[in-house]
Structures are given as C-alpha cells and as structure tokens.
Amino acid sequence: MQTPFAGKAAELAELKLGRFINFLDGLKIPVIDYEEDELDAEFKTAMELSEP
C-alpha cells in the first residue's frame, strides 16, 4: 500500500508524485507493497464494488 512517505518524499525531491514513483521504480524500490493475500482481498473488494 502506498504510504504517506511517498508524497512527502516527492515534495522534498521537488518532483511530482508520478515522476517520483517512476524514479523509485527505476531503482527497483517498491512504493506499493502488498502481500499476496492483501492484494487478493483488494481485488475481491474492487470486483464486488463494481458489480451493478
């Protein structure tokens, strides 16, 4: 899950959040880090909420 650190770190680096996340990705540093069961639960919830 994205932590508040990313927004503040981007601000300190004087980068927009998207560019900062891309920068971290280039360094292979995860910004969003879910365990498999957490990710499964998130997808399940998203699917349930998207049903009419």
A tleap script that builds the chain and sets N, CA, C and O, in Angstrom:
source leaprc.protein.ff14SB
mol = sequence {
  NMET GLN THR PRO PHE ALA GLY LYS ALA ALA
  GLU LEU ALA GLU LEU LYS LEU GLY ARG PHE
  ILE ASN PHE LEU ASP GLY LEU LYS ILE PRO
  VAL ILE ASP TYR GLU GLU ASP GLU LEU ASP
  ALA GLU PHE LYS THR ALA MET GLU LEU SER
  GLU CPRO
}
set mol.1.N position { 0.856 -1.177 0.000 }
set mol.1.CA position { 0.000 0.000 0.000 }
set mol.1.C position { 0.901 1.239 0.000 }
set mol.1.O position { 1.964 1.265 0.621 }
set mol.2.N position { 0.443 2.244 -0.707 }
set mol.2.CA position { 1.236 3.472 -0.746 }
set mol.2.C position { 1.228 4.103 0.633 }
set mol.2.O position { 0.182 4.206 1.274 }
set mol.3.N position { 2.385 4.520 1.078 }
set mol.3.CA position { 2.489 5.153 2.377 }
set mol.3.C position { 2.559 6.660 2.203 }
set mol.3.O position { 2.906 7.144 1.126 }
set mol.4.N position { 2.231 7.412 3.262 }
set mol.4.CA position { 2.319 8.871 3.171 }
set mol.4.C position { 3.727 9.348 2.845 }
set mol.4.O position { 3.917 10.474 2.384 }
set mol.5.N position { 4.715 8.486 3.087 }
set mol.5.CA position { 6.091 8.863 2.812 }
set mol.5.C position { 6.299 9.276 1.356 }
set mol.5.O position { 7.065 10.198 1.075 }
set mol.6.N position { 5.627 8.601 0.435 }
set mol.6.CA position { 5.853 8.855 -0.995 }
set mol.6.C position { 5.524 10.293 -1.366 }
set mol.6.O position { 6.292 10.940 -2.079 }
set mol.7.N position { 4.404 10.795 -0.898 }
set mol.7.CA position { 4.025 12.170 -1.199 }
set mol.7.C position { 4.996 13.173 -0.623 }
set mol.7.O position { 5.385 14.127 -1.297 }
set mol.8.N position { 5.387 12.965 0.610 }
set mol.8.CA position { 6.322 13.883 1.262 }
set mol.8.C position { 7.703 13.791 0.628 }
set mol.8.O position { 8.366 14.807 0.415 }
set mol.9.N position { 8.133 12.567 0.329 }
set mol.9.CA position { 9.438 12.383 -0.301 }
set mol.9.C position { 9.476 13.036 -1.681 }
set mol.9.O position { 10.481 13.645 -2.050 }
set mol.10.N position { 8.398 12.915 -2.439 }
set mol.10.CA position { 8.320 13.551 -3.749 }
set mol.10.C position { 8.410 15.068 -3.597 }
set mol.10.O position { 9.097 15.744 -4.363 }
set mol.11.N position { 7.717 15.577 -2.613 }
set mol.11.CA position { 7.756 17.026 -2.356 }
set mol.11.C position { 9.177 17.472 -2.023 }
set mol.11.O position { 9.646 18.484 -2.545 }
set mol.12.N position { 9.865 16.726 -1.159 }
set mol.12.CA position { 11.231 17.080 -0.779 }
set mol.12.C position { 12.191 16.981 -1.965 }
set mol.12.O position { 13.156 17.739 -2.059 }
set mol.13.N position { 11.914 16.039 -2.868 }
set mol.13.CA position { 12.746 15.874 -4.062 }
set mol.13.C position { 12.360 16.866 -5.165 }
set mol.13.O position { 12.981 16.911 -6.227 }
set mol.14.N position { 11.319 17.659 -4.885 }
set mol.14.CA position { 10.805 18.633 -5.844 }
set mol.14.C position { 10.382 17.970 -7.149 }
set mol.14.O position { 10.661 18.464 -8.241 }
set mol.15.N position { 9.688 16.816 -6.998 }
set mol.15.CA position { 9.152 16.079 -8.137 }
set mol.15.C position { 7.668 15.856 -7.923 }
set mol.15.O position { 7.200 15.765 -6.788 }
set mol.16.N position { 6.934 15.770 -9.019 }
set mol.16.CA position { 5.535 15.366 -8.921 }
set mol.16.C position { 5.520 13.905 -8.499 }
set mol.16.O position { 6.455 13.157 -8.783 }
set mol.17.N position { 4.448 13.504 -7.817 }
set mol.17.CA position { 4.378 12.157 -7.273 }
set mol.17.C position { 4.592 11.093 -8.349 }
set mol.17.O position { 5.327 10.132 -8.124 }
set mol.18.N position { 3.965 11.251 -9.506 }
set mol.18.CA position { 4.125 10.267 -10.580 }
set mol.18.C position { 5.570 10.111 -11.029 }
set mol.18.O position { 6.047 8.996 -11.239 }
set mol.19.N position { 6.259 11.230 -11.174 }
set mol.19.CA position { 7.681 11.172 -11.578 }
set mol.19.C position { 8.520 10.534 -10.489 }
set mol.19.O position { 9.446 9.777 -10.779 }
set mol.20.N position { 8.199 10.835 -9.229 }
set mol.20.CA position { 8.948 10.255 -8.116 }
set mol.20.C position { 8.756 8.744 -8.072 }
set mol.20.O position { 9.712 7.997 -7.861 }
set mol.21.N position { 7.509 8.294 -8.274 }
set mol.21.CA position { 7.234 6.858 -8.289 }
set mol.21.C position { 7.987 6.196 -9.442 }
set mol.21.O position { 8.556 5.119 -9.266 }
set mol.22.N position { 7.996 6.825 -10.615 }
set mol.22.CA position { 8.764 6.284 -11.743 }
set mol.22.C position { 10.252 6.219 -11.427 }
set mol.22.O position { 10.928 5.259 -11.797 }
set mol.23.N position { 10.762 7.238 -10.743 }
set mol.23.CA position { 12.168 7.254 -10.336 }
set mol.23.C position { 12.468 6.074 -9.416 }
set mol.23.O position { 13.454 5.363 -9.610 }
set mol.24.N position { 11.614 5.870 -8.416 }
set mol.24.CA position { 11.811 4.746 -7.499 }
set mol.24.C position { 11.718 3.408 -8.233 }
set mol.24.O position { 12.473 2.479 -7.944 }
set mol.25.N position { 10.786 3.318 -9.183 }
set mol.25.CA position { 10.652 2.097 -9.969 }
set mol.25.C position { 11.945 1.802 -10.726 }
set mol.25.O position { 12.363 0.647 -10.809 }
set mol.26.N position { 12.567 2.812 -11.265 }
set mol.26.CA position { 13.837 2.635 -11.966 }
set mol.26.C position { 14.931 2.106 -11.060 }
set mol.26.O position { 15.867 1.447 -11.514 }
set mol.27.N position { 14.805 2.402 -9.767 }
set mol.27.CA position { 15.764 1.902 -8.781 }
set mol.27.C position { 15.314 0.579 -8.159 }
set mol.27.O position { 15.965 0.042 -7.263 }
set mol.28.N position { 14.188 0.070 -8.655 }
set mol.28.CA position { 13.598 -1.187 -8.152 }
set mol.28.C position { 13.198 -1.081 -6.679 }
set mol.28.O position { 13.326 -2.038 -5.916 }
set mol.29.N position { 12.710 0.104 -6.296 }
set mol.29.CA position { 12.224 0.334 -4.932 }
set mol.29.C position { 10.701 0.350 -4.993 }
set mol.29.O position { 10.123 1.233 -5.627 }
set mol.30.N position { 10.039 -0.611 -4.345 }
set mol.30.CA position { 8.572 -0.649 -4.409 }
set mol.30.C position { 7.940 0.478 -3.600 }
set mol.30.O position { 8.382 0.787 -2.493 }
set mol.31.N position { 6.910 1.080 -4.163 }
set mol.31.CA position { 6.151 2.105 -3.451 }
set mol.31.C position { 4.892 1.476 -2.886 }
set mol.31.O position { 4.448 1.806 -1.786 }
set mol.32.N position { 4.328 0.565 -3.659 }
set mol.32.CA position { 3.155 -0.177 -3.217 }
set mol.32.C position { 3.602 -1.606 -3.019 }
set mol.32.O position { 4.064 -2.258 -3.955 }
set mol.33.N position { 3.464 -2.091 -1.801 }
set mol.33.CA position { 3.985 -3.412 -1.475 }
set mol.33.C position { 2.924 -4.209 -0.731 }
set mol.33.O position { 2.776 -4.072 0.483 }
set mol.34.N position { 2.186 -5.043 -1.460 }
set mol.34.CA position { 1.128 -5.861 -0.885 }
set mol.34.C position { 1.606 -7.289 -0.685 }
set mol.34.O position { 2.395 -7.799 -1.481 }
set mol.35.N position { 1.144 -7.921 0.349 }
set mol.35.CA position { 1.276 -9.363 0.476 }
set mol.35.C position { 0.235 -9.961 -0.467 }
set mol.35.O position { -0.743 -9.294 -0.804 }
set mol.36.N position { 0.431 -11.199 -0.894 }
set mol.36.CA position { -0.480 -11.802 -1.862 }
set mol.36.C position { -1.921 -11.837 -1.359 }
set mol.36.O position { -2.845 -11.562 -2.123 }
set mol.37.N position { -2.124 -12.172 -0.081 }
set mol.37.CA position { -3.488 -12.244 0.446 }
set mol.37.C position { -4.132 -10.858 0.531 }
set mol.37.O position { -5.342 -10.730 0.343 }
set mol.38.N position { -3.349 -9.833 0.808 }
set mol.38.CA position { -3.878 -8.463 0.834 }
set mol.38.C position { -4.310 -8.028 -0.557 }
set mol.38.O position { -5.360 -7.408 -0.723 }
set mol.39.N position { -3.493 -8.356 -1.559 }
set mol.39.CA position { -3.821 -7.997 -2.928 }
set mol.39.C position { -5.076 -8.730 -3.397 }
set mol.39.O position { -5.931 -8.141 -4.058 }
set mol.40.N position { -5.187 -10.017 -3.054 }
set mol.40.CA position { -6.387 -10.782 -3.402 }
set mol.40.C position { -7.633 -10.144 -2.792 }
set mol.40.O position { -8.666 -10.032 -3.453 }
set mol.41.N position { -7.534 -9.728 -1.534 }
set mol.41.CA position { -8.668 -9.098 -0.860 }
set mol.41.C position { -9.039 -7.772 -1.528 }
set mol.41.O position { -10.221 -7.460 -1.669 }
set mol.42.N position { -8.045 -7.000 -1.935 }
set mol.42.CA position { -8.301 -5.723 -2.609 }
set mol.42.C position { -9.025 -5.952 -3.937 }
set mol.42.O position { -9.989 -5.254 -4.250 }
set mol.43.N position { -8.558 -6.933 -4.715 }
set mol.43.CA position { -9.209 -7.238 -5.993 }
set mol.43.C position { -10.633 -7.728 -5.776 }
set mol.43.O position { -11.540 -7.351 -6.518 }
set mol.44.N position { -10.832 -8.560 -4.771 }
set mol.44.CA position { -12.172 -9.076 -4.487 }
set mol.44.C position { -13.112 -7.921 -4.145 }
set mol.44.O position { -14.235 -7.860 -4.645 }
set mol.45.N position { -12.657 -7.021 -3.304 }
set mol.45.CA position { -13.475 -5.866 -2.925 }
set mol.45.C position { -13.774 -4.991 -4.143 }
set mol.45.O position { -14.904 -4.535 -4.317 }
set mol.46.N position { -12.775 -4.758 -4.976 }
set mol.46.CA position { -12.982 -3.938 -6.173 }
set mol.46.C position { -14.016 -4.573 -7.098 }
set mol.46.O position { -14.869 -3.882 -7.654 }
set mol.47.N position { -13.934 -5.878 -7.256 }
set mol.47.CA position { -14.889 -6.571 -8.121 }
set mol.47.C position { -16.303 -6.483 -7.540 }
set mol.47.O position { -17.267 -6.274 -8.277 }
set mol.48.N position { -16.426 -6.642 -6.223 }
set mol.48.CA position { -17.743 -6.560 -5.583 }
set mol.48.C position { -18.328 -5.156 -5.719 }
set mol.48.O position { -19.527 -5.003 -5.951 }
set mol.49.N position { -17.498 -4.146 -5.578 }
set mol.49.CA position { -17.979 -2.766 -5.670 }
set mol.49.C position { -18.328 -2.369 -7.103 }
set mol.49.O position { -19.130 -1.460 -7.319 }
set mol.50.N position { -17.734 -3.045 -8.073 }
set mol.50.CA position { -18.006 -2.687 -9.463 }
set mol.50.C position { -19.233 -3.403 -10.031 }
set mol.50.O position { -19.673 -3.090 -11.137 }
set mol.51.N position { -19.778 -4.347 -9.295 }
set mol.51.CA position { -20.973 -5.049 -9.765 }
set mol.51.C position { -22.188 -4.139 -9.630 }
set mol.51.O position { -22.334 -3.426 -8.637 }
set mol.52.N position { -23.073 -4.168 -10.655 }
set mol.52.CA position { -24.266 -3.302 -10.598 }
set mol.52.C position { -25.272 -3.752 -9.550 }
set mol.52.O position { -26.318 -3.123 -9.389 }
savepdb mol mol.pdb
quit
